[in-house]
Amino acid sequence: MSLLGKKFPTPVAGPLGPFFAAGLVVLYGVNSLQNALMNTAEFKNDPRNPNAKATKH
């Protein structure tokens, strides 16, 4: 006897495939937007920006 009960042969990856693909498209879009915003004038010199030029003290 299993703790989770009876196993049913339900397909999971097939019906959820379009949702996984849409999630990847959204993540790619958010990443592209963040990379574009990092190089705008407002955030170009922000010390949290990994592309900001390091200033020596």
CHARMM-style PDB file with segment names, atoms N, HN, CA, C and O in Angstrom:
ATOM      1  N   MET     1       0.847  -1.183   0.000  1.00  0.00      PROA
ATOM      2  CA  MET     1       0.000   0.000   0.000  1.00  0.00      PROA
ATOM      3  C   MET     1       0.892   1.246   0.000  1.00  0.00      PROA
ATOM      4  O   MET     1       1.827   1.365   0.791  1.00  0.00      PROA
ATOM      5  N   SER     2       0.577   2.148  -0.895  1.00  0.00      PROA
ATOM      6  HN  SER     2      -0.183   2.051  -1.537  1.00  0.00      PROA
ATOM      7  CA  SER     2       1.395   3.347  -1.028  1.00  0.00      PROA
ATOM      8  C   SER     2       0.804   4.488  -0.209  1.00  0.00      PROA
ATOM      9  O   SER     2      -0.395   4.508   0.070  1.00  0.00      PROA
ATOM     10  N   LEU     3       1.650   5.430   0.170  1.00  0.00      PROA
ATOM     11  HN  LEU     3       2.624   5.414  -0.057  1.00  0.00      PROA
ATOM     12  CA  LEU     3       1.197   6.559   0.979  1.00  0.00      PROA
ATOM     13  C   LEU     3       0.406   7.578   0.154  1.00  0.00      PROA
ATOM     14  O   LEU     3      -0.425   8.308   0.692  1.00  0.00      PROA
ATOM     15  N   LEU     4       0.669   7.620  -1.150  1.00  0.00      PROA
ATOM     16  HN  LEU     4       1.344   7.026  -1.587  1.00  0.00      PROA
ATOM     17  CA  LEU     4       0.011   8.613  -1.993  1.00  0.00      PROA
ATOM     18  C   LEU     4      -1.282   8.099  -2.620  1.00  0.00      PROA
ATOM     19  O   LEU     4      -1.975   8.855  -3.301  1.00  0.00      PROA
ATOM     20  N   GLY     5      -1.605   6.881  -2.411  1.00  0.00      PROA
ATOM     21  HN  GLY     5      -1.043   6.267  -1.857  1.00  0.00      PROA
ATOM     22  CA  GLY     5      -2.829   6.345  -2.990  1.00  0.00      PROA
ATOM     23  C   GLY     5      -2.553   5.693  -4.328  1.00  0.00      PROA
ATOM     24  O   GLY     5      -1.407   5.398  -4.666  1.00  0.00      PROA
ATOM     25  N   LYS     6      -3.619   5.470  -5.089  1.00  0.00      PROA
ATOM     26  HN  LYS     6      -4.550   5.710  -4.814  1.00  0.00      PROA
ATOM     27  CA  LYS     6      -3.504   4.791  -6.371  1.00  0.00      PROA
ATOM     28  C   LYS     6      -2.910   5.736  -7.413  1.00  0.00      PROA
ATOM     29  O   LYS     6      -3.226   6.925  -7.450  1.00  0.00      PROA
ATOM     30  N   LYS     7      -2.034   5.175  -8.265  1.00  0.00      PROA
ATOM     31  HN  LYS     7      -1.776   4.209  -8.235  1.00  0.00      PROA
ATOM     32  CA  LYS     7      -1.433   5.957  -9.344  1.00  0.00      PROA
ATOM     33  C   LYS     7      -2.310   5.854 -10.577  1.00  0.00      PROA
ATOM     34  O   LYS     7      -2.729   4.764 -10.967  1.00  0.00      PROA
ATOM     35  N   PHE     8      -2.585   7.000 -11.190  1.00  0.00      PROA
ATOM     36  HN  PHE     8      -2.244   7.886 -10.874  1.00  0.00      PROA
ATOM     37  CA  PHE     8      -3.357   7.020 -12.418  1.00  0.00      PROA
ATOM     38  C   PHE     8      -2.446   7.468 -13.561  1.00  0.00      PROA
ATOM     39  O   PHE     8      -1.637   8.378 -13.379  1.00  0.00      PROA
ATOM     40  N   PRO     9      -2.561   6.845 -14.733  1.00  0.00      PROA
ATOM     41  CA  PRO     9      -1.691   7.202 -15.868  1.00  0.00      PROA
ATOM     42  C   PRO     9      -2.138   8.509 -16.542  1.00  0.00      PROA
ATOM     43  O   PRO     9      -2.608   8.502 -17.679  1.00  0.00      PROA
ATOM     44  N   THR    10      -1.987   9.602 -15.838  1.00  0.00      PROA
ATOM     45  HN  THR    10      -1.605   9.607 -14.914  1.00  0.00      PROA
ATOM     46  CA  THR    10      -2.431  10.895 -16.348  1.00  0.00      PROA
ATOM     47  C   THR    10      -1.283  11.598 -17.058  1.00  0.00      PROA
ATOM     48  O   THR    10      -0.208  11.752 -16.478  1.00  0.00      PROA
ATOM     49  N   PRO    11      -1.488  12.036 -18.322  1.00  0.00      PROA
ATOM     50  CA  PRO    11      -0.433  12.800 -18.994  1.00  0.00      PROA
ATOM     51  C   PRO    11      -0.324  14.197 -18.382  1.00  0.00      PROA
ATOM     52  O   PRO    11      -1.328  14.889 -18.217  1.00  0.00      PROA
ATOM     53  N   VAL    12       0.891  14.599 -18.051  1.00  0.00      PROA
ATOM     54  HN  VAL    12       1.707  14.036 -18.186  1.00  0.00      PROA
ATOM     55  CA  VAL    12       1.099  15.898 -17.411  1.00  0.00      PROA
ATOM     56  C   VAL    12       1.872  16.827 -18.341  1.00  0.00      PROA
ATOM     57  O   VAL    12       1.457  17.965 -18.562  1.00  0.00      PROA
ATOM     58  N   ALA    13       2.988  16.356 -18.886  1.00  0.00      PROA
ATOM     59  HN  ALA    13       3.325  15.432 -18.707  1.00  0.00      PROA
ATOM     60  CA  ALA    13       3.851  17.228 -19.680  1.00  0.00      PROA
ATOM     61  C   ALA    13       3.185  17.642 -20.992  1.00  0.00      PROA
ATOM     62  O   ALA    13       3.371  18.775 -21.436  1.00  0.00      PROA
ATOM     63  N   GLY    14       2.434  16.777 -21.607  1.00  0.00      PROA
ATOM     64  HN  GLY    14       2.283  15.857 -21.247  1.00  0.00      PROA
ATOM     65  CA  GLY    14       1.805  17.085 -22.895  1.00  0.00      PROA
ATOM     66  C   GLY    14       0.815  18.239 -22.821  1.00  0.00      PROA
ATOM     67  O   GLY    14       0.976  19.217 -23.552  1.00  0.00      PROA
ATOM     68  N   PRO    15      -0.194  18.164 -21.974  1.00  0.00      PROA
ATOM     69  CA  PRO    15      -1.163  19.259 -21.910  1.00  0.00      PROA
ATOM     70  C   PRO    15      -0.584  20.557 -21.352  1.00  0.00      PROA
ATOM     71  O   PRO    15      -1.086  21.636 -21.667  1.00  0.00      PROA
ATOM     72  N   LEU    16       0.459  20.472 -20.534  1.00  0.00      PROA
ATOM     73  HN  LEU    16       0.867  19.596 -20.278  1.00  0.00      PROA
ATOM     74  CA  LEU    16       1.039  21.683 -19.954  1.00  0.00      PROA
ATOM     75  C   LEU    16       2.157  22.270 -20.799  1.00  0.00      PROA
ATOM     76  O   LEU    16       2.711  23.310 -20.442  1.00  0.00      PROA
ATOM     77  N   GLY    17       2.502  21.633 -21.907  1.00  0.00      PROA
ATOM     78  HN  GLY    17       2.053  20.788 -22.197  1.00  0.00      PROA
ATOM     79  CA  GLY    17       3.582  22.103 -22.772  1.00  0.00      PROA
ATOM     80  C   GLY    17       3.431  23.541 -23.222  1.00  0.00      PROA
ATOM     81  O   GLY    17       4.400  24.295 -23.135  1.00  0.00      PROA
ATOM     82  N   PRO    18       2.250  23.970 -23.706  1.00  0.00      PROA
ATOM     83  CA  PRO    18       2.111  25.371 -24.121  1.00  0.00      PROA
ATOM     84  C   PRO    18       2.326  26.363 -22.980  1.00  0.00      PROA
ATOM     85  O   PRO    18       2.815  27.469 -23.211  1.00  0.00      PROA
ATOM     86  N   PHE    19       1.973  25.988 -21.774  1.00  0.00      PROA
ATOM     87  HN  PHE    19       1.576  25.090 -21.587  1.00  0.00      PROA
ATOM     88  CA  PHE    19       2.179  26.879 -20.632  1.00  0.00      PROA
ATOM     89  C   PHE    19       3.664  27.000 -20.295  1.00  0.00      PROA
ATOM     90  O   PHE    19       4.135  28.079 -19.934  1.00  0.00      PROA
ATOM     91  N   PHE    20       4.406  25.888 -20.412  1.00  0.00      PROA
ATOM     92  HN  PHE    20       4.024  25.012 -20.705  1.00  0.00      PROA
ATOM     93  CA  PHE    20       5.852  25.951 -20.204  1.00  0.00      PROA
ATOM     94  C   PHE    20       6.497  26.835 -21.257  1.00  0.00      PROA
ATOM     95  O   PHE    20       7.372  27.642 -20.943  1.00  0.00      PROA
ATOM     96  N   ALA    21       6.065  26.686 -22.517  1.00  0.00      PROA
ATOM     97  HN  ALA    21       5.355  26.030 -22.772  1.00  0.00      PROA
ATOM     98  CA  ALA    21       6.630  27.504 -23.599  1.00  0.00      PROA
ATOM     99  C   ALA    21       6.304  28.978 -23.382  1.00  0.00      PROA
ATOM    100  O   ALA    21       7.165  29.836 -23.577  1.00  0.00      PROA
ATOM    101  N   ALA    22       5.076  29.280 -22.981  1.00  0.00      PROA
ATOM    102  HN  ALA    22       4.377  28.584 -22.822  1.00  0.00      PROA
ATOM    103  CA  ALA    22       4.698  30.673 -22.737  1.00  0.00      PROA
ATOM    104  C   ALA    22       5.495  31.248 -21.571  1.00  0.00      PROA
ATOM    105  O   ALA    22       5.879  32.417 -21.606  1.00  0.00      PROA
ATOM    106  N   GLY    23       5.747  30.450 -20.548  1.00  0.00      PROA
ATOM    107  HN  GLY    23       5.435  29.500 -20.520  1.00  0.00      PROA
ATOM    108  CA  GLY    23       6.557  30.910 -19.421  1.00  0.00      PROA
ATOM    109  C   GLY    23       7.973  31.254 -19.855  1.00  0.00      PROA
ATOM    110  O   GLY    23       8.542  32.245 -19.397  1.00  0.00      PROA
ATOM    111  N   LEU    24       8.548  30.437 -20.741  1.00  0.00      PROA
ATOM    112  HN  LEU    24       8.086  29.632 -21.113  1.00  0.00      PROA
ATOM    113  CA  LEU    24       9.890  30.735 -21.237  1.00  0.00      PROA
ATOM    114  C   LEU    24       9.904  32.013 -22.068  1.00  0.00      PROA
ATOM    115  O   LEU    24      10.849  32.797 -21.981  1.00  0.00      PROA
ATOM    116  N   VAL    25       8.864  32.231 -22.875  1.00  0.00      PROA
ATOM    117  HN  VAL    25       8.096  31.594 -22.946  1.00  0.00      PROA
ATOM    118  CA  VAL    25       8.784  33.452 -23.675  1.00  0.00      PROA
ATOM    119  C   VAL    25       8.673  34.671 -22.764  1.00  0.00      PROA
ATOM    120  O   VAL    25       9.312  35.692 -23.017  1.00  0.00      PROA
ATOM    121  N   VAL    26       7.871  34.574 -21.711  1.00  0.00      PROA
ATOM    122  HN  VAL    26       7.352  33.744 -21.505  1.00  0.00      PROA
ATOM    123  CA  VAL    26       7.718  35.701 -20.782  1.00  0.00      PROA
ATOM    124  C   VAL    26       9.032  35.968 -20.054  1.00  0.00      PROA
ATOM    125  O   VAL    26       9.432  37.124 -19.916  1.00  0.00      PROA
ATOM    126  N   LEU    27       9.709  34.922 -19.587  1.00  0.00      PROA
ATOM    127  HN  LEU    27       9.384  33.983 -19.699  1.00  0.00      PROA
ATOM    128  CA  LEU    27      10.987  35.114 -18.900  1.00  0.00      PROA
ATOM    129  C   LEU    27      12.030  35.741 -19.821  1.00  0.00      PROA
ATOM    130  O   LEU    27      12.808  36.593 -19.391  1.00  0.00      PROA
ATOM    131  N   TYR    28      12.047  35.321 -21.086  1.00  0.00      PROA
ATOM    132  HN  TYR    28      11.415  34.629 -21.435  1.00  0.00      PROA
ATOM    133  CA  TYR    28      12.979  35.917 -22.048  1.00  0.00      PROA
ATOM    134  C   TYR    28      12.664  37.399 -22.255  1.00  0.00      PROA
ATOM    135  O   TYR    28      13.575  38.225 -22.320  1.00  0.00      PROA
ATOM    136  N   GLY    29      11.396  37.733 -22.356  1.00  0.00      PROA
ATOM    137  HN  GLY    29      10.656  37.063 -22.303  1.00  0.00      PROA
ATOM    138  CA  GLY    29      10.998  39.118 -22.542  1.00  0.00      PROA
ATOM    139  C   GLY    29      11.355  39.987 -21.351  1.00  0.00      PROA
ATOM    140  O   GLY    29      11.826  41.111 -21.522  1.00  0.00      PROA
ATOM    141  N   VAL    30      11.135  39.477 -20.139  1.00  0.00      PROA
ATOM    142  HN  VAL    30      10.752  38.564 -20.000  1.00  0.00      PROA
ATOM    143  CA  VAL    30      11.478  40.236 -18.932  1.00  0.00      PROA
ATOM    144  C   VAL    30      12.985  40.434 -18.845  1.00  0.00      PROA
ATOM    145  O   VAL    30      13.449  41.513 -18.474  1.00  0.00      PROA
ATOM    146  N   ASN    31      13.751  39.403 -19.183  1.00  0.00      PROA
ATOM    147  HN  ASN    31      13.374  38.527 -19.484  1.00  0.00      PROA
ATOM    148  CA  ASN    31      15.211  39.520 -19.153  1.00  0.00      PROA
ATOM    149  C   ASN    31      15.687  40.552 -20.169  1.00  0.00      PROA
ATOM    150  O   ASN    31      16.571  41.354 -19.868  1.00  0.00      PROA
ATOM    151  N   SER    32      15.113  40.540 -21.359  1.00  0.00      PROA
ATOM    152  HN  SER    32      14.395  39.889 -21.603  1.00  0.00      PROA
ATOM    153  CA  SER    32      15.504  41.520 -22.374  1.00  0.00      PROA
ATOM    154  C   SER    32      15.162  42.938 -21.926  1.00  0.00      PROA
ATOM    155  O   SER    32      15.950  43.861 -22.129  1.00  0.00      PROA
ATOM    156  N   LEU    33      14.002  43.111 -21.326  1.00  0.00      PROA
ATOM    157  HN  LEU    33      13.361  42.361 -21.161  1.00  0.00      PROA
ATOM    158  CA  LEU    33      13.614  44.441 -20.842  1.00  0.00      PROA
ATOM    159  C   LEU    33      14.543  44.918 -19.734  1.00  0.00      PROA
ATOM    160  O   LEU    33      14.933  46.085 -19.708  1.00  0.00      PROA
ATOM    161  N   GLN    34      14.898  44.023 -18.821  1.00  0.00      PROA
ATOM    162  HN  GLN    34      14.581  43.074 -18.843  1.00  0.00      PROA
ATOM    163  CA  GLN    34      15.806  44.406 -17.739  1.00  0.00      PROA
ATOM    164  C   GLN    34      17.178  44.784 -18.278  1.00  0.00      PROA
ATOM    165  O   GLN    34      17.787  45.746 -17.809  1.00  0.00      PROA
ATOM    166  N   ASN    35      17.666  44.039 -19.254  1.00  0.00      PROA
ATOM    167  HN  ASN    35      17.172  43.257 -19.635  1.00  0.00      PROA
ATOM    168  CA  ASN    35      18.970  44.371 -19.836  1.00  0.00      PROA
ATOM    169  C   ASN    35      18.920  45.706 -20.558  1.00  0.00      PROA
ATOM    170  O   ASN    35      19.890  46.463 -20.527  1.00  0.00      PROA
ATOM    171  N   ALA    36      17.805  46.005 -21.205  1.00  0.00      PROA
ATOM    172  HN  ALA    36      17.017  45.390 -21.230  1.00  0.00      PROA
ATOM    173  CA  ALA    36      17.680  47.292 -21.894  1.00  0.00      PROA
ATOM    174  C   ALA    36      17.593  48.431 -20.889  1.00  0.00      PROA
ATOM    175  O   ALA    36      18.169  49.496 -21.111  1.00  0.00      PROA
ATOM    176  N   LEU    37      16.890  48.223 -19.803  1.00  0.00      PROA
ATOM    177  HN  LEU    37      16.423  47.358 -19.623  1.00  0.00      PROA
ATOM    178  CA  LEU    37      16.736  49.287 -18.805  1.00  0.00      PROA
ATOM    179  C   LEU    37      18.021  49.534 -18.020  1.00  0.00      PROA
ATOM    180  O   LEU    37      18.227  50.633 -17.503  1.00  0.00      PROA
ATOM    181  N   MET    38      18.890  48.520 -17.923  1.00  0.00      PROA
ATOM    182  HN  MET    38      18.723  47.628 -18.343  1.00  0.00      PROA
ATOM    183  CA  MET    38      20.142  48.716 -17.187  1.00  0.00      PROA
ATOM    184  C   MET    38      21.042  49.726 -17.876  1.00  0.00      PROA
ATOM    185  O   MET    38      21.894  50.337 -17.231  1.00  0.00      PROA
ATOM    186  N   ASN    39      20.863  49.909 -19.183  1.00  0.00      PROA
ATOM    187  HN  ASN    39      20.171  49.413 -19.707  1.00  0.00      PROA
ATOM    188  CA  ASN    39      21.746  50.806 -19.922  1.00  0.00      PROA
ATOM    189  C   ASN    39      21.119  52.168 -20.193  1.00  0.00      PROA
ATOM    190  O   ASN    39      21.643  52.935 -21.001  1.00  0.00      PROA
ATOM    191  N   THR    40      20.009  52.480 -19.531  1.00  0.00      PROA
ATOM    192  HN  THR    40      19.584  51.856 -18.875  1.00  0.00      PROA
ATOM    193  CA  THR    40      19.425  53.813 -19.695  1.00  0.00      PROA
ATOM    194  C   THR    40      20.179  54.804 -18.802  1.00  0.00      PROA
ATOM    195  O   THR    40      20.944  54.405 -17.924  1.00  0.00      PROA
ATOM    196  N   ALA    41      19.954  56.086 -19.036  1.00  0.00      PROA
ATOM    197  HN  ALA    41      19.333  56.410 -19.749  1.00  0.00      PROA
ATOM    198  CA  ALA    41      20.685  57.131 -18.310  1.00  0.00      PROA
ATOM    199  C   ALA    41      20.382  57.096 -16.810  1.00  0.00      PROA
ATOM    200  O   ALA    41      21.233  57.444 -15.991  1.00  0.00      PROA
ATOM    201  N   GLU    42      19.172  56.677 -16.458  1.00  0.00      PROA
ATOM    202  HN  GLU    42      18.481  56.394 -17.123  1.00  0.00      PROA
ATOM    203  CA  GLU    42      18.792  56.687 -15.041  1.00  0.00      PROA
ATOM    204  C   GLU    42      19.577  55.673 -14.223  1.00  0.00      PROA
ATOM    205  O   GLU    42      19.917  55.940 -13.071  1.00  0.00      PROA
ATOM    206  N   PHE    43      19.870  54.508 -14.807  1.00  0.00      PROA
ATOM    207  HN  PHE    43      19.593  54.291 -15.743  1.00  0.00      PROA
ATOM    208  CA  PHE    43      20.512  53.425 -14.057  1.00  0.00      PROA
ATOM    209  C   PHE    43      21.930  53.132 -14.504  1.00  0.00      PROA
ATOM    210  O   PHE    43      22.543  52.183 -14.016  1.00  0.00      PROA
ATOM    211  N   LYS    44      22.466  53.925 -15.422  1.00  0.00      PROA
ATOM    212  HN  LYS    44      21.967  54.697 -15.818  1.00  0.00      PROA
ATOM    213  CA  LYS    44      23.791  53.621 -15.961  1.00  0.00      PROA
ATOM    214  C   LYS    44      24.879  53.715 -14.900  1.00  0.00      PROA
ATOM    215  O   LYS    44      25.827  52.930 -14.924  1.00  0.00      PROA
ATOM    216  N   ASN    45      24.761  54.658 -13.972  1.00  0.00      PROA
ATOM    217  HN  ASN    45      23.991  55.295 -13.952  1.00  0.00      PROA
ATOM    218  CA  ASN    45      25.795  54.845 -12.941  1.00  0.00      PROA
ATOM    219  C   ASN    45      25.385  54.316 -11.580  1.00  0.00      PROA
ATOM    220  O   ASN    45      26.028  54.625 -10.577  1.00  0.00      PROA
ATOM    221  N   ASP    46      24.337  53.532 -11.531  1.00  0.00      PROA
ATOM    222  HN  ASP    46      23.815  53.280 -12.346  1.00  0.00      PROA
ATOM    223  CA  ASP    46      23.891  52.935 -10.271  1.00  0.00      PROA
ATOM    224  C   ASP    46      24.905  51.876  -9.833  1.00  0.00      PROA
ATOM    225  O   ASP    46      25.259  51.012 -10.636  1.00  0.00      PROA
ATOM    226  N   PRO    47      25.380  51.916  -8.597  1.00  0.00      PROA
ATOM    227  CA  PRO    47      26.389  50.922  -8.174  1.00  0.00      PROA
ATOM    228  C   PRO    47      25.868  49.490  -8.168  1.00  0.00      PROA
ATOM    229  O   PRO    47      26.663  48.551  -8.165  1.00  0.00      PROA
ATOM    230  N   ARG    48      24.567  49.305  -8.167  1.00  0.00      PROA
ATOM    231  HN  ARG    48      23.920  50.068  -8.170  1.00  0.00      PROA
ATOM    232  CA  ARG    48      24.014  47.942  -8.212  1.00  0.00      PROA
ATOM    233  C   ARG    48      24.007  47.370  -9.620  1.00  0.00      PROA
ATOM    234  O   ARG    48      23.769  46.177  -9.808  1.00  0.00      PROA
ATOM    235  N   ASN    49      24.266  48.211 -10.602  1.00  0.00      PROA
ATOM    236  HN  ASN    49      24.460  49.180 -10.450  1.00  0.00      PROA
ATOM    237  CA  ASN    49      24.256  47.774 -11.994  1.00  0.00      PROA
ATOM    238  C   ASN    49      25.547  47.011 -12.283  1.00  0.00      PROA
ATOM    239  O   ASN    49      26.632  47.561 -12.092  1.00  0.00      PROA
ATOM    240  N   PRO    50      25.462  45.753 -12.740  1.00  0.00      PROA
ATOM    241  CA  PRO    50      26.691  45.004 -13.022  1.00  0.00      PROA
ATOM    242  C   PRO    50      27.473  45.574 -14.206  1.00  0.00      PROA
ATOM    243  O   PRO    50      28.664  45.296 -14.347  1.00  0.00      PROA
ATOM    244  N   ASN    51      26.823  46.364 -15.055  1.00  0.00      PROA
ATOM    245  HN  ASN    51      25.855  46.589 -14.941  1.00  0.00      PROA
ATOM    246  CA  ASN    51      27.518  46.964 -16.199  1.00  0.00      PROA
ATOM    247  C   ASN    51      28.113  48.325 -15.862  1.00  0.00      PROA
ATOM    248  O   ASN    51      28.778  48.925 -16.705  1.00  0.00      PROA
ATOM    249  N   ALA    52      27.889  48.824 -14.650  1.00  0.00      PROA
ATOM    250  HN  ALA    52      27.348  48.336 -13.964  1.00  0.00      PROA
ATOM    251  CA  ALA    52      28.410  50.141 -14.270  1.00  0.00      PROA
ATOM    252  C   ALA    52      29.930  50.075 -14.146  1.00  0.00      PROA
ATOM    253  O   ALA    52      30.500  49.073 -13.714  1.00  0.00      PROA
ATOM    254  N   LYS    53      30.546  51.150 -14.528  1.00  0.00      PROA
ATOM    255  HN  LYS    53      30.083  51.964 -14.879  1.00  0.00      PROA
ATOM    256  CA  LYS    53      31.993  51.203 -14.425  1.00  0.00      PROA
ATOM    257  C   LYS    53      32.399  51.344 -12.951  1.00  0.00      PROA
ATOM    258  O   LYS    53      31.870  52.185 -12.224  1.00  0.00      PROA
ATOM    259  N   ALA    54      33.328  50.521 -12.540  1.00  0.00      PROA
ATOM    260  HN  ALA    54      33.758  49.838 -13.130  1.00  0.00      PROA
ATOM    261  CA  ALA    54      33.771  50.558 -11.139  1.00  0.00      PROA
ATOM    262  C   ALA    54      34.632  51.783 -10.916  1.00  0.00      PROA
ATOM    263  O   ALA    54      35.550  52.057 -11.689  1.00  0.00      PROA
ATOM    264  N   THR    55      34.338  52.512  -9.865  1.00  0.00      PROA
ATOM    265  HN  THR    55      33.593  52.288  -9.237  1.00  0.00      PROA
ATOM    266  CA  THR    55      35.148  53.684  -9.503  1.00  0.00      PROA
ATOM    267  C   THR    55      36.087  53.295  -8.377  1.00  0.00      PROA
ATOM    268  O   THR    55      35.700  52.617  -7.426  1.00  0.00      PROA
ATOM    269  N   LYS    56      37.313  53.732  -8.503  1.00  0.00      PROA
ATOM    270  HN  LYS    56      37.628  54.283  -9.276  1.00  0.00      PROA
ATOM    271  CA  LYS    56      38.298  53.421  -7.462  1.00  0.00      PROA
ATOM    272  C   LYS    56      38.273  54.499  -6.407  1.00  0.00      PROA
ATOM    273  O   LYS    56      38.174  55.686  -6.718  1.00  0.00      PROA
ATOM    274  N   HSD    57      38.362  54.089  -5.172  1.00  0.00      PROA
ATOM    275  HN  HSD    57      38.443  53.125  -4.919  1.00  0.00      PROA
ATOM    276  CA  HSD    57      38.307  55.048  -4.052  1.00  0.00      PROA
ATOM    277  C   HSD    57      39.685  55.510  -3.689  1.00  0.00      PROA
ATOM    278  OT1 HSD    57      39.844  56.316  -2.773  1.00  0.00      PROA
TER     279      HSD     57
END
